[in-house]
């Protein structure tokens, strides 16, 4: 059985300001570093074979804390990057409404479509199955990437819940299908 832990990076200044990050390269803030350390402590008790990360700085920093605790090198994969935000990157909801109006979501502002994010995620997960069958894999990525992917992999059990910073979700490949056995867990932060 193949197991994949899907990890959202720790918090950033833009998370606190509610700014769309997308593919902007934003660092963890001090709280985010603390969250990543607690998450790494949780993961060190497991048996892990491979560690992948998005190359974006906030995910990379989170993965570095995990790498130190679990003793694995980080493999970077650009397919794990956050959904591109186009023109909305760096803006808050209020700024978007001021700039483009209340219906800004209906405009073509260059945001990456969910289907494209899912295609990247499914391509990555297919490769994971080929390369790491019956292994345990850690993947550090981003909120929209993880939530779009999880809804595709296990649509019966995943809703529209916002992915929390430094959250831990776990999927297993059994009997030819992915199952999400843990979703958006942050018990390690309490």
Number of C-alpha atoms within 10 A of each C-alpha: 12 16 24 23 22 29 29 28 31 29 25 21 15 17 16 9 11 14 18 20 22 24 17 17 12 17 20 24 17 13 13 22 21 18 25 30 23 19 26 22 17 17 19 15 10 10 11 18 15 20 23 23 28 25 23 23 17 25 31 22 22 30 34 18 19 26 20 15 17 20 13 17 15 21 14 19 15 12 20 23 24 23 24 22 19 17 14 22 16 17 18 16 14 12 13 19 14 11 12 14 12 12 9 15 13 8 10 10 13 11 16 15 11 15 12 13 22 23 15 18 22 17 12 16 17 11 12 18 16 10 10 16 14 15 16 18 22 24 26 31 28 30 22 20 24 25 23 22 23 25 16 17 21 16 13 10 12 16 13 8 9 10 20 17 22 32 25 25 22 20 21 18 17 12 8 7 10 18 19 21 12 13 20 21 16 16 11 17 15 6
